[in-house]
């Protein structure tokens, strides 16, 4: 049984070292045009039209929902937005709250023991793997009772592909992240602009200039480690050190990924000539104390503390987190009144495409219902409401004229929330809250309509680097089994071995790199490449 195999990995996961944090820092992703019809989830907000689930007198019911506290604020049981949802549906949400760092392991344990909460955001892969084993409810069996869920799948074929298990069932409702036509993006290099201006530093545009930039900061602040990253170090964290520098030197984002302009071809970064160069470069940063020495172990709080106190001055992260960091630094210390941050250009090694993938249309996580929920019909009815226009707007935008308003018929968050509205929205309203929000596309669209000049300039400066996100591929049962049996172990090996290379524990030479490649092959990297490329070809006929 897959659950048994899943459970067998938990001990190693829990005691094998670093606990991986949540992979998103700022808004989870996506920009969307609200007028576009995507299954009833991104239509223009309406304060008057009730969804079918709210058309009758609601029956009182309570559902549990796993959620994690955020740096923006803790989960609250009395958010006004969810009080409004309760009025509409009769459904009260009892959030089961844990820390952000503990969330991935808690979720794995719940799945392995079939004790998931009534509602839970899970990786869509887990939905496909464990739904057929009666961990999650098969939504396909209830489409005749759930017009909004049916419409969602009908209008979002990529989401449908993400949700569909090998037996044909749908076990999660994938989170919508973006309108692909906008080419919205998430990440940027940002630096201490006040120090850059003070020392007359030029923003780097190449890997060598970036190294010299860090050296200059180190000379001015000998006790600092100018560069820091938030863990986990690599997959699935797109802001991890390995993901970032492997892309810059090999053109492959992370260890295994579709490469730009290849027509869906998946490649392994280790096979590229720039792979060894990336190791040498990262090791040089580490050896010269330009890189945070605990780069593979930092907690979210420690990463933030490094930036707020000036122990580090450069990071690659969610662009939306910049303004909250600036505000927090200035409030934390009167001596930080001049603290300021801005972006520097994205860079790549010579001959390597300098790119960042746009936000995907569909995310890797989705909302699932426990197969053990007591009242299955009530749970489906509640989920269907959440995917109605009214329900989705409450979850992603909040309450009209309290958290957002309509400008020229389109939603925009209230000006008093500032340039980073997701902070008060999450903290005070439970709106756009990770592991709760089901449509980040309309949330981000409302945010970006109210951006100030600085953030609009940041978007414009990165526009030339942004390319279309890879398409989701549909894997059959055998392919899913190959991925499940090999990918997690490979990612663990990659992270462990590259940490050893970067920290100098393993010397970097032709022999050790060849040994790394050989071990990667033994653990199935070629099997995964063959599987991904075959699945892409079957899915898209190329």
Residue, then its C-alpha position, 0 to 999 in steps of 0.5 A: x500500500x502507498x500509505x504504508x510506504x509513505x509512512x515508512x519515510x516519516x522517521x527519516x523525514x522527521x529526524x533526518x535534519x532540517x525540517x523544510x519550511x513552507x515554500x512560499x513567503x509572499x503571495x503564493x502566485x498569480x495575476x488574473x483578469x477577474x472578468x475572465x470566466x474560469x469556472x466561476x472563480x474569477x468573475x467580477x465580484x458580486x455582493x448580491x448574487x447568492x451561490x446555489x449552496x447558500x440559496x436555502x436555509x443553511x444547516x449548521x455544521x463544523x469542519x476542521x481545516x489544517x492551517x499554519x501560522x504565518x509571519x504576517x500573523x497567526x490563524x484566528x478562529x474569529x476572522x470576520x470573513x469566515x464569520x460571513x462564510x458561516x452566515x452564508x453556508x451554516x458551516x463553521x471552520x475549526x482551524x487546526x493550527x500548527x507552525x509553518x515549519x511543522x506543516x509539511x511533516x504534519x501533513x505527511x503524518x496525517x496522510x500516512x495515518x489517514x487522519x487528515x482534517x475535513x478540509x486540507x490543502x495538499x500537494x496535488x501529487x498526494x491527492x492523486x497518489x492517496x485519494x484512491x486509497x480512501x484518504x481523500x474524497x473522490x470529487x468526481x462522484x459528486x459533480x451532479x451535486x456541485x455545479x461550481x466544482x464541475x464548472x471549475x474542472x470543465x473550464x480549467x483543463x490543466x487543473x483537471x489534469x493536476x487533480x486526476x488520479x490514475x483511476x480517473x478520480x478527482x481528489x483535489x481542487x488545484x489552486x489557481x495561480x495566474x492568468x498566463x497572458x500577464x506573465x506575472x512573476x514571483x521572485x527577485x534579487x533584492x539588496x540593501x539600497x541604502x548601503x548600495x547608494x552609500x558606498x557607490x556600488x553599481x548594481x551587478x548584471x553578471x555572475x562575476x559582478x555579483x561576486x565583486x558586489x558581495x566582496x565590496x559589502x563584506x569589506x565594508x562590513x567584515x562581520x557580515x555574511x552579505x548573501x543569505x537564502x531562506x531554506x529549504x535549499x532546493x526543490x520545491x523551493x524556487x528561492x533556494x540557493x541550488x535552484x537559483x545558481x543551477x539555473x544561472x549556470x546550467x539553464x535548468x531551474x533546479x535539478x530536473x526541469x523543463x528547459x526554455x525553448x526545448x518544446x517540453x524537454x526535461x533535463x538534468x542540471x548535472x549533465x550540463x557543462x556549467x554544473x561544476x562551475x556552479x559548484x565552484x562558484x557557490x563554494x567560493x562564496x562560502x569559503x570567502x564568507x560571502x555566503x551565510x555559513x548556515x545557508x542550509x539550516x536557517x529557519x524563517x525567523x533566522x533568515x529574516x533576522x539576518x536581513x533586519x540586523x544587517x548581518x546579511x544584505x542580499x537575498x533572492x526571494x518573493x518580491x512582495x516581501x520586500x516592503x514588509x521587511x523594510x517596514x519591520x526593520x525600521x520599526x525594530x530599531x531607531x537606527x534603521x531609519x534609513x534602511x531601504x531595499x530594492x532589486x538588482x537585475x537577474x543574472x546568468x553565466x555567459x552563454x546561459x539563458x537568463x530567465x525566470x518562469x512566469x507564475x504557472x496558471x495552476x499551482x502544485x497544491x489543491x483543496x481536498x476533502x477527507x474521505x472520512x468526513x462525517x457528512x460528505x454531502x454537506x462537505x461537498x456543498x460547502x466546497x461548491x460554495x467556496x468555488x462559487x463567485x461569492x465564495x471565492x471572492x470572500x476567500x481571496x478578496x474579502x468583504x466588499x468595501x471593507x477589504x477591497x473596492x471596485x474601481x472601473x468594475x475591477x477589485x482593488x484592495x483598500x489603499x489603507x492596506x498599503x503596498x503589501x496588502x496581504x499582510x493585514x489581509x492575512x493577519x486581520x481577515x484570513x484573506x489570501x491566507x496560504x494553505x487556506x486560499x483557493x484562488x491566488x490569481x484574483x487576489x494578486x490581480x487586485x493587489x497589482x492594480x494598486x501597486x505604487x510606482x516603485x513596485x511597478x518599476x520592479x515589475x517592468x525591470x524584470x519583464x525581460x527575464x520572464x518567460x511562459x511557465x512550463x505546462x503541467x504534464x499528465x502522468x499515468x499510474x506507472x509514471x506516477x509510481x516512478x516519480x513517487x519511488x525515485x524523486x524524493x530520495x533523489x532530491x534528498x541526495x541532491x541537497x545533501x551532496x551539494x551542501x557538502x560541495x558548497x561547504x567544502x566537505x567534499x572537494x570539487x573536482x572531475x572525479x567527485x563530480x563524476x561520482x555524483x553523476x554516477x550516484x544520481x544515475x543509480x538513484x534513477x535520474x535517467x528514469x525520471x527524465x525518460x518518464x517526464x519526456x514521455x509523459x509530456x509527449x503523450x500529453x501534448x503530442x510533441 
